[in-house]
Amino acid sequence: MTVISSVKNLEALSLTFVTEFDAGVERVWQVWADPRQLERWWGPPTWPATFVQHDFVPGGKATYYMTGPDGDKGHGWWMFTTIEAPHRLEFDYGFADEAGNPTGDHGAAHGIVTLEDLGGRTRMAVLTTFENEDQLEQMLAMGMEEGMREALGQVDAILAEHANA
């Protein structure tokens, strides 16, 4: 199983997912750095993502939308604040309008991704911190925890596909 834990911490206003993959750190880093790979797993399988913009540099912006089973689209934005390849990525993110501009709906969150070498395997932690407890509870009520588990569960197949290419 890819996701080995998810921990909600109301005191720290955070949600953390820890995963492990049968691939090296450099390879796992590519599922974040390459927008074509990222859009194959970001979002649950029933809400695939399409990245319109992915300026993967500190200060760069990503915009995307996820398409639901009925064709509904949910738009999002990321602002990369720290990129230390291949071990650390930080970004602010939230909901966006169709042009990729932040809407402020449900506030913004901050994500920290860390990749740790386990001797050829990789442990990835994805920590999200929220502005307040209401925001955290709203995101959980919208299915963020289940959605992230489903999303992260798709990474193994991408890594295996590229390993056999």
Sequence and secondary structure as in RCSB ss.txt:
>XXXX:A:sequence
MTVISSVKNLEALSLTFVTEFDAGVERVWQVWADPRQLERWWGPPTWPATFVQHDFVPGGKATYYMTGPDGDKGH
GWWMFTTIEAPHRLEFDYGFADEAGNPTGDHGAAHGIVTLEDLGGRTRMAVLTTFENEDQLEQMLAMGMEEGMRE
ALGQVDAILAEHANA
>XXXX:A:secstr
  EEEEEEETTTTEEEEEEEESS HHHHHHHHH HHHHTTTSS TTS EEEEEE  STT EEEEEEE TTS EEE
EEEEEEEEETTTEEEEEEEEB TTS B  TT EEEEEEEEEE SSSEEEEEEEEESSHHHHHHHHHTTHHHHHHH
HHTTHHHHHHHHHT 
